[in-house]
């Protein structure tokens, strides 16, 4: 969690997730609570009698998390706004600092010629999405991938051989290596097939439609069981087996290259 949080935080706002300042600690706490609230069964969503009654107290908790996150993000945005004003002053050494995602969002917020300018609330919502959806989900997927590799040593040896051949024995790989690592991609896809970060994907229908003979009214809440789709024996031979090779063929064929494994 610390690793993925650090990566996301440094890309988004050039700060370490694992720092000991108050904002880093508060961000970790809010992301954890947001993940918990997102996965909690809410009676108000599914039982009409409880629609206007917050019997579980979830509404109060959501409001509290929103207020805390808003206050924290306001501090971060105010500090970044002051930094940006200083940057606009000519630097003595003539060097320009690299921009992060937050700078890009600020640029969109300040662009008067933009067809749709981002508001301050838009920036806060975007930041919450990035941290809530990009930290614990990535950490969980990495843990599942490592556990599957440990339990399948043949797969681990194949992956190590590919990494040694493409990246070499050095400790550092680069993003540009990824297209040349089809087996690594296959391991990632097979991990997500067996262990999706969100077992149920929730959507809302925008208009009436018919799916597989069932009438779906507009405004209906739809659950897509990603977990069951990934383990459906009608689609996947031996669905409970961890076999990245089933994904390798699709990755390589889509690029017109011969199979390696």
Secondary structure, 3 states (H helix, E strand, C coil): CHHHHHHHHHHHHCCCCCCCCHHHHHHHHHHHHHHHHHCCCCHHHHCHHHCCCCCCCHHHHHHHHHHHHHHHHHHHHHHHHHHHHHHCCCCCCCCCCCCCHHHHHHHHHHCCCCCCCCCHHHHHHHHHHHHHHHCHHHHHHHHHHHHHHHHCHHHHHHHHHHHHHHCCCCCCCCHHHHHHCHHHHHHHHHHHHHCCCCCEEEEECCCCEEECCEEECCCCEEEEEHHHHHCCCCCCCCCCCCCCHHHHHHHHHHCCCCCCC
